[in-house]
Structure formats: structure tokens, C-alpha cells
């Protein structure tokens, strides 16, 4: 039996260290795409679960409030009537989720609502608490239920805004509920597709030309959408824009 003495010990040579580092770097390069893909898939699954919960809250709200869906936003679309405090669809839904509020309006604040209205985990939240990563279909409460030219949505901004005329609508007035989008991934609190090019007061942005708001590539080549019957599914950009513009027409 041979005892190892201090003189027999030696460390790694520089070449050996470089080989080990190279192997580790190679393994990381091989594993990283798989890890990113798994993370993105987990986010998409969690997002779908969030949307289904929002769908359940919609139906609770409808049952509690005589069949009506919540306001998209109330009282003003474009924040032009201070000191009124605007409230959004997700604040109304938080009521039926049991959120308590001390606000004089009786409607939970955005901060209070955010305790139960979970944001999409893939959503990079800008410093705006009124945006939780999901939008409500901007045409869903349009009374006439006709396909809209986008100019009708934003003009005239100086008088009666299209969004301000959006009173809550009864769910029973909507046709083909399984084909009607009510919520979906969005960078704003609304979700809008358009039939015409953007007007000048909407600057160009990262959205496809068929969208005014939304986030159609949030989960790779698709985004997640909730339908009026309560189911949720991923849809690609072109089909989602078509459904937003034409479904229930």
C-alpha cells in the first residue's frame, strides 16, 4: 500500500481547467433552450388557467347582476372627465370574487382587485397598475353588433367617444358564444382589432397592422384567449384578429 504524500498531490493543469469549463459551457448551451421552452410552456399553461378563472368570474357576475356583463371601462374611455375615477372590467369582476373595498364607489380599487385578478406570468408589466396583461374585447358591448371600421372606435375623440357609449350588455344578447372572444392577452386593459389602418394619433408600435391593442405573440406564435362560453385556447395572430372583428356578426 502506497501512501500519498504532499509531494504527490498536484492540481489541475490549465488545459484541464479549460476543458472542464468548455464542457460546462457546452452543457449549458444544450440545456438552455430546453429550459426556456419549458418555462414558456409553464407560463402559457398558467395563463390559460388565469383566463378560465376570469371566465368563471364573468359567469358569476352575469348570474349576480341580472344577466349583464361588466363595464369594459366606466365612466370614460379616455380619462377626460376628472375628478371621476375610471373603473375597469377586472375591478367589477373582483366584486364577485369576494374582494372587499372601502372605496366610496363600492368598486374595489385596482390595487384591491389585483389581489385576485392574476396577471399573465409572461406579461412584462409596465408601471401602470390598470393593465394586468389581459384585455376585454373592445367591441363586445357595442350595442348594434356590427362589424366596425376602426375610425368609428376612436372618432370623434373631442366629443362623444365610442368607448364612452359602451353600456353593459346581457350575455344572452351575444350569439355563438363558443366563437366569441371576451378576454385575451393584451398590453392594455382592452383588446381591439381593426379593419382599417391606424389613424395618425395612434403612433406605430410593435403590434401587427391588424391590432390596436393585444399581445398576439406573447406565447411564441400564439396568444391565449377566453371565449364567452368559458373555454380558453391559444390562437395565432391572424385568426384571433378575424375572430375579434367578425365573430358574432
LUMMIKE-698917 format. One record per residue (C-alpha): residue in one letter; x, y, z negated. Coordinates in steps of 0.25 Angstrom, whole numbers, plus 2048, in hexadecimal, padded with zeros to 3 digits. Layout:
N
AXYZ/...
% end
This chain:
249
X800800800/X80680D804/X80381A7FC/X800827804/X8098327FF/X808841801/X81384080B/X80A836813/X7FE840814/X7FC848820/X7F1852824/X7EA853832/X7F385883D/X7EE864845/X7EA85B850/X7E2852848/X7DA85E842/X7D786484F/X7D2856854/X7C9855847/X7C486484A/X7C1861858/X7B9854855/X7B185C84B/X7AE867855/X7AA85D85F/X7A0856856/X79A864852/X799867861/X79285A864/X78985B858/X78586A858/X77B869864/X77485D85E/X773864850/X76E871857/X76486985F/X75F862852/X75E86F84B/X756875857/X74D869857/X74A86A848/X747879849/X73D876855/X73686C84C/X735875840/X730880849/X72587784F/X721873840/X72088283D/X717884849/X70E879845/X70D87F837/X70988C83D/X6FF885846/X6F987F839/X6F888D833/X6F189283F/X6E688883D/X6E588A82E/X6E4899832/X6D989683C/X6D188E832/X6D2898827/X6CF8A5830/X6C38A1838/X6CA89B843/X6D38A7847/X6E28A684A/X6EB8B0842/X6EE8BE848/X6FA8BE851/X6FE8CB84A/X6F68D5843/X6F28E1844/X6FC8E684E/X7058DF859/X70F8EA85A/X7108EF84B/X70A8FC850/X7018FF845/X708902837/X70690082C/X6FF8F4830/X7078E782D/X7068DD838/X7048CE835/X7078C383E/X7018B5841/X70A8AE837/X7078B682C/X6F88B382D/X6FB8A482F/X7038A5822/X6F68A881B/X6F189A81D/X6FE894819/X6FB89A80B/X7058A580B/X7018AF800/X7038BE802/X7028CB7FA/X7018D3807/X6F58DD806/X6F18D8814/X6EF8C980F/X6F88C481A/X7068BF816/X7128C781A/X71C8C2824/X7258BE818/X71A8B7811/X7158B081E/X7248AB821/X7238A2815/X71A89981C/X71C89C82B/X72989582E/X73289B839/X737892844/X74588D840/X74A89084D/X74689F84D/X7518A984A/X7488B3842/X74B8C1845/X74A8CB83A/X73B8CC83C/X7328C5832/X7268C683B/X72C8BB844/X72C8AD83F/X7318A784C/X7238A3851/X7198AC859/X70A8AB85B/X7058AB869/X7028B986C/X6F68B6876/X6EF8AD86C/X6E68B7867/X6E38BF873/X6D48BF874/X6D28BE883/X6DB8B2884/X6E08B5892/X6EE8B4897/X6F58C1894/X6FE8C989D/X7098CE893/X7068DC896/X6F98DA88E/X7008D6882/X7098E2880/X7028EE886/X6FE8F8883/X7078F8877/X703906874/X6F4903872/X6ED8F686F/X6F88EB86E/X6F48DE874/X6F88D7867/X6F08E085E/X6E38DB865/X6E68CD860/X6DC8C9856/X6DC8BB851/X6D58B185A/X6CE8A4856/X6D5897859/X6C889285F/X6C989C86A/X6D689686F/X6D588B87A/X6DF88087C/X6E588086E/X6F0876871/X6F587E87C/X6F488C875/X70189186E/X6FF898862/X70D89A85C/X71B897860/X72A89A85F/X72C8A9861/X7358B485D/X7298BD859/X71C8BB852/X7158BA85F/X7168B086B/X7148B6879/X7168B2887/X7138BC892/X70F8BB8A1/X7168C88A6/X7248CE8A4/X7278D5897/X7238E3896/X72E8ED895/X72C8EF886/X7308E1883/X73F8E0885/X7458D488C/X7498C9882/X74D8BA881/X73F8B5883/X73B8AF891/X7338B889A/X7268B1897/X7278B5888/X7258C1880/X7278BA872/X72B8AC86F/X7378A386E/X735899879/X743893878/X744892868/X745883868/X74E881874/X746881881/X73988287A/X73188986E/X727884865/X718888866/X70C88585E/X6FE883864/X6F1887860/X6ED87885D/X6F9878853/X70387085A/X71187585E/X71A871869/X727876870/X72587D87D/X72E883888/X72E89188B/X727891898/X71B888893/X71A890886/X71889D88E/X70E897897/X70689288B/X70789F883/X7028A6890/X6F789C895/X6F389388B/X6E4894886/X6E189C892/
% end
